[in-house]
Amino acid sequence: MELERLLVGAKNLVRTGWMQKGIPPAVGETVAEHCFEAAILAYVISSKLKEKSINVNPDHAAIIALFHDVGETVLGDFPKWTSQRLDKRNAEKEAFKFLGVGEDIFEEFKSQKSLESKIAKLSDRLSTYLQSTRYIKQGYDVKEIKESYITEIKEISSSYPFSIIKDFIYELLGDKDF
């Protein structure tokens, strides 16, 4: 198992999209910071759904969100332009095999067949949206990234079962775009 590579890589790898928008590496969000935030969001969202009698495992949703970008610790964080043109999924799958941990979790995230994986994906999107809002408040021009996530977040949160906690999701975002 390449545990040290995973841990050090995640803590030190700044997400590429932010740097491409002019965020200095010293200020840039790392893969670990992003995955941690997504995991917390997944746990909270799952818990809210569970309160509404939805059969969901908050712990599992949080673990999926925590691991969803771990493959980047081997591959690096491909810019969106690149990942849309390459077979990133297979490369990430190989990275998980190399790391020796989380391959099954990654497959679940990518398949989007479980409610927990869908919550993890929503949480990934919400985390990026929230970080873009923070950067905008600091004076960085990342509006394009923020806007690219609005439609997807609205679409996911309008579908069942997310629609029953839609107000909570929008409140969480605290933005007039919603």
N, C-alpha and C positions, 0 to 999 in steps of 0.2 A: 504494500500500500504506500502510495506517495503522499502521505498525510501532511508532512511538512511543506511540500510544494503547494498543496491545496491551501493550507492556512496562510502561508507567507504570500502566495500569489493573490489570494482574495483580498488580503489586508492592504496590499500595495498597488494593485492594478487599478488605475483610474479609468473610469468608463470613457471610452473614446468619443462618444457623441458630444459630451460636454467639452472636451478639449478642442474638438473641431469647431465649436461655437465660441471659442476664446476663453474658456474657463482655465485658469492656470492650474497645472498639476498639483500645486500645493493646496489649492482650494477644491479641486475636483473630488467628486464622490467616488469612492472605491467600490469594487464589486461586493466586498464584504458589507460595507455600509448599506448599499442598495438591497442586498439579500436580507440583511437583518431587518430593515424597515418593512420590506415586503412580507417577511415572516410574521412580524408583529401585526401588520394590517390583516393578514390572512387569519390569524388567530382571533382577532377582534371581530372581523366580519363573520367568521364561522360561528362564533359565540352568539352574535346577534341573530343569526339564522336559527341556531339551536333554540334560542329563547322563543322563537316563533314556531316551534315544533317541527323544524326541518331536521331530518336525520343526517347529521354531518359530524365529522370528527375534527374538531378545531386543532388538536395536536398534529394530526396528519396533514391538514392543509398548511399549517405553519412549517412543517418539515419540507414539504414540497417547495414552498416559496423560498425557504432557506437554501435549498440545493439547486434551484432552477438555473442559475448562471455559473455553477461551479466549474463547468467545462471550460469556461473562459480563463481559468487559472493556468491551463495548459496552452490553449489556443490563442489567448489574447482576446480582447473585446473588439470584434469586427464592427466597423461602422455599418450603419443600416444599409447604405448603398451596396457594400460588399456582401453582406449577409443575404440580400435579396437576389444575388447573382451566383452564389455558391451553394453547394450542398452542405450547409452549416449543420443540419441535424445529424448527418452521419459523422461529420468531423467531431461534433460534440459527443456523440455516442462513443467514438474511439477515445476521446479524452477522458470520459468517465471510466472506461475500461482501464486505461493507463493509470488513472488515479486509484482505482481499485475500491471505489466507494460511490454509492448513489446512483448507479446505472438504472436500477429499477425505478427509482424516484424520478429520474430524468425522463424515462420512457412514459411514465404516468403523466407527467407534466405536458409532454409533447402530444400525447394521444388525446388529451382533453376529454376523456371518457368518464372520469369521476367528478363528482361535485367538488371535491377537495382540490382537484387540479384546476378546475375552472375558477375557484376562489383564489388560488395561487396566481393564476394569470391576471385576474382582475387586480390583485394586490400588486403585482409587478407593474402594471400600467399606472395604478394609483400612486405608487412610490415615485415613479419617474415624473408624473404630473406634479406631485407635491414638491419634488426637488427642483423642477423648473420654476415653480412659483417662488421658491426661496432664492434662486439665482436671480430672477427678475427683480426681486426686492433689493438685491445687492447691486443692481445696476448692469447685470449681464444681459445680453440680447439672446435669449433662448426661447423667445416667443414661438418660433417655428416648431420646436420640439413640443412645447406645451400644447399648442393647437393640434398637433398631429395625434395627440392622445385623447382629446375631448370626445370626438365622435365614437371611438371604440369604447370608452368608458360609459358614455351615454347608452350605447347599444347593449352592452353587457348588463348594465344596471336596470335596463328596462325589461330584461327577460326574467322569467321565473327561474329560481326563487329570489333572485336579487331584487326584483321589483317590490317585494314586500318590505325591504329595508332601504329602498331607493332614497328616501329622505335622509336617512342616516349617512349614506354614502355622500350625498351632495353636501350635507352639513360638514362632514369630515373634510371635504375639499375646500369649504369656505370661500368659494369663488363665485362671482356673478356670471361666469360663463355657463353655469348650469341652471 
